[in-house]
Amino acid sequence: MAVSRQSLSFICSGLLLALLGAFTRADEAMCLDCHDPDSEPAMHAIANTVHGSLDGGGAATCVACHGPSTDHQDDPEEVAPGVSFGPKWTSSAEARSASCQSCHSGNDQMLWVGSAHQQDNLSCDACHNPHQQPLLAGREQAADAVCLECHTQVRSQLHLPSRHPIAEGKTSCTDCHNPHGGLGHADLRQVSLNDNCFTCHQDKRGPFLWEHPPAAEDCALCHQPHGSVNEPLLNARGPALCQQCHAAAFHPSQPYSSESLGGSANQNMLGKNCLNCHSQIHGSNHPSGARLTR
């Protein structure tokens, strides 16, 4: 019975894939001759991850990440694998990240080259352990803990009285930053800091009939994004914050005494905070809101 060219091509392709699979399984078996369940680190833990579990769509092989490593198989005590993540041998950060990015090259990783972490010579395995769960993707609180191991100054700011609720799990470092590379400074997810803030604080976006130029220019001129001793995340308490730009010429430099309180304006001055009157400090759409008082 004659076999069509199309059928023959299909059969040959299947045989080739089967042979490649057999070679891969043979390489796997050779790796596991030495890297047994009692080895340190525990290589077999990968079976419980998306890399090693068919249920997770994984089944990534040793060769997929470490390369063929034939010389290492011939002399495992003296020759390193093609790509090694430590602890005995460690390939360059560039080589380790390239191994990961041979699969992980989606939108979230496309800006890795040139990112802050890449420029600091960090690799993917500085944050991720491909052999053990949890892999950090989708586990915000675990990711935050890893970030704060290095970013210790930010960790201290997150313990100040006014802060973003990262400890409560309501926000995450990755809500604002993309650790694999961002569009803005400090790997922000948005091009500018203001656009990053406006992702959540949409009521401050504007446009307003009466703009407050610093608020439209840079939120960080007034706010500390990670934590502050001043509510709400202010760099300083009013009026000290406001007087960094605004002279006090229009108001008395001393608070009124209790004997001179005549009206609401004086009472607000006694409170000594610009926001007592200028409440719409981010901008106003009121026809009479030029002074941001309404």
Protein Blocks (a to p, Z undefined) as FASTA:
>chain_A
ZZdfklmmmmmmmmmmmmmmmmmmmmmmmmmmmmcfkbccdfklmmmpmklgmklonopa
fklmnonolmmmmmmmlpccfbdgbjkbccdfklmmmmmmmmmmcfklmmmgopaklmno
pafklmbcfkbccdfehplklmmmmmmmmmmmlmmmmmpmbdcffknopacfklmpcfkb
pfbehhiabfblklmmmmmmmmlnopafbdcfklmmomklmpcfkbccbdehiabdcfkl
mmmmmccklpcfbdcdfklmmbfmlmmmmnopaklmmmmlnbccbfklmnopZZ
